[in-house]
Amino acid sequence: MKKRKKITNRKNAQSINKNMSFSEILEKHPELAEELLGEGLHCVGCPMAAGENLEQGAMMHGINPDKLTAKLNKKIKSKNKKSRRK
């Protein structure tokens, strides 16, 4: 029986979603800390945020989680384009 190779969509592997924890997001994309702080999400350094996902944190601060997720993914995409040009 042959094993199937798992095909990973590179875009999905690099993007984030609103169900990811702050620690998971920052582990994959530490450059987003500045963006999150700029949005008023100072909880990125809070120990309580370890068990909180992006959607929960955004809603606690009156931020639309879908718009925030899209903005963060746009930032990631922009960074990736710049790094490919070099």
C-alpha angles and dihedrals in degrees: 000000000000121000116233118233112235111236112212120203102229092209093055092044091058100036126086131223134205093254093064119103120243090246092053092049093049092045090057097034113021089169089072092069090085091049093049092048089049089055090055095257096134088158091089088095096039118109089223090061091067089082095038126089127218093260093053093047093047093049092049088058097043094253123139103245094206093053091045092050091050091049093050092047090050088054091051092048091049091050091049092051091051093049092050091054092058 
